[in-house]
């Protein structure tokens, strides 16, 4: 089986400047994307002894960006089913991510800074900005997995997948201090970003750059079950993720593994959820348990630099009820949800993204506490 297609897109975005402390300049940018793809799936063996099926699949995508020219991505995979209940799979791919409009065209944003230089401190003017010369990030990805649906347990299914991602030229911005430190370590790229004006003020330019390498690996597990329970239907879905490594390497600095870092990164080793649902007649009930694993406050801190560098695991419970009925003018559904049922407080994990100091990571934890949602859906 073969499929092919293409698309042409123009992406435009803009943000006006503002009278703020950093005096951000207007952002406006446009770029065009043209792409063509072809995909193929080729069965090699069907219904043989110890080989229910064996197939190869692949895809190629050619993309033309008005900003960087042509790039090509591809994928090659194999799927093996020794018998009806079990399927094994593996995939190798070359992927890319082109810079977005913010990374390409953000105007200059000034910010006062204090940096450590030669054993002392000095005031500096930091200048964050976009970079129209960015190249796409390039990733090599390998995945191995299996799917198991046993005939002896109808309604049950399980999948396990291992992934390994290696990114070159990851788009990042160095902080003011990182720029100074890497220049001090002999990085010509970093030193080129540091100048002084006529009054001797240090100016540190921190544009987006293709400067980092990123490696990530881990395992994802999913378990599903659906079946009858009494006069109704019961279902369960469990998701567990294990992040083994999340290593970033920047020229002129040692690599940092952020797997298990709960602070600014918000990347615990373990996370998951369990969703139970029961349906009977017009009623649907849901119970969800969310899990965020334990970790350290900051993986870059030296041992014993904090009295307590550990962050405990957190569990959240959510419940939902739905009732469907005929409203006369259409099908209706009344629903109510309580998130964070037991009003669990987030752990204290101070961090300061973009200079905004917060007592916890709102991207990882519930910061509102228990909250309710009640609604009515009507379909005509």
Beta strands, then each sheet from edge to edge (+ up, - down):
strand 1: 2-15
strand 2: 27-48
strand 3: 51-65
strand 4: 69-83
strand 5: 86-97
strand 6: 109-117
strand 7: 120-129
strand 8: 137-148
strand 9: 156-172
strand 10: 194-196
strand 11: 202-207
strand 12: 209-229
strand 13: 232-250
strand 14: 256-257
strand 15: 270-280
strand 16: 283-292
strand 17: 295-296
strand 18: 310-311
strand 19: 314-326
strand 20: 331-339
strand 21: 351-353
strand 22: 356-358
strand 23: 371-379
sheet 1: 1+ 2- 3+ 4- 5+ 8- 9+ 12- 13+ 14-
sheet 2: 1+ 2- 3+ 4- 5+ 8- 9+ 12- 13+ 15- 16+ 19- 20+ 23-
sheet 3: 6+ 7- 11- 10+
sheet 4: 17+ 18-
sheet 5: 21+ 22-
end
